[in-house]
Amino acid sequence: MSAKVRVVVPLHNGASTIGEQLDALAAQRFSDHFEVVVVNDGSRDNGPALTKAHPFPNLRLIDLVRQTGQAGARNAGARAEGEVDLLLFCDQDDVVDRGWVAGMVEALAQYDLVGGCLDVDRLNDGPQRNWRPPPGIENGRFAFAPACNLGIRRSVFEAIGGFHPTRPSLGGDDVDLSWRARLAGYSLGHADALVHYRIRSTLRELARQYFGYGRAMETVYRRFPELYQNVPPWWREVGWLTLHAHLLLSRQTAGQWVTVAAGWSGHMVEQRHGHAKGQRS
């Protein structure tokens, strides 16, 4: 008997991209049945209407009462009504390859939690491809599966409590989920499953994204004190930014500097916020 598979896609103001992602999911080379659950997380555009109108038959749209952030939306999709054995997660603004579902299912026969590869060439122009490395599984104790290309057994997802809720737009929930799973003894593996990843189109959007990442990772580090001590000191980032200020002279490389600067700034802001909160308590 084949495993029951559910793909969860959080949706927030994604009208310009959700159709392309749903088309890609409908075109999967996968012989067994799978369903797609799109979770509308407070959209103010016509993304939900486009989702409802999509012809893919195994598609459901869930509307949340209020915006919860991607972690909350993913949890809602994972725990929606219906039997499911395997949970696959992707994002509204990326495009899964035609063998994505099959690759994730195959990997989950061996591992408890898996992440796949990301390609930045198809959906991005020349400069954008150089702005940031695509997220993906890394070796070592900091390894995690990125939520834009993540698969997990439903039993494991429930055993570790799902995604940890974060403030909207921050992120870091995939790192937190992966680390909790690994510390609980579950296996993390690589899936032969490709996602075409969309990088932010402007430096302002990229900076906002990485500022959120920086804040989110500071909160994640506080939940994992055994890993926090290995975070590089703040002055090392400042030194790197000073030595590499020349990257700002070209749009081709400016994003590399912006990601580090914005991530460091977010980390420092959240660190100060956490310190002040600790003093008040």
Secondary structure, DSSP 8 states (H G I E B T S, - for coil): ----EEEEEEESS-TTTHHHHHHHHHT---SS-EEEEEEE-S--SSHHHHHHH---TTEEEEE-SS---HHHHHHHHHTSSS--SEEEEE-TTSEE-TTHHHHHHHHHTT-SEEEEEEE-STTS-HHHHHHS------SSTT----TTEEEEEHHHHHHTTSS----TTT--HHHHHHHHHHHTT--EEEEEEEEE----SSHHHHHHHHHHHHHHHHHHHHH-HHHHTTS--HHHHHHHHHHTGGGGG-HHHHHHHHHHHHHHHHHHHHHHHHHHHHHH-
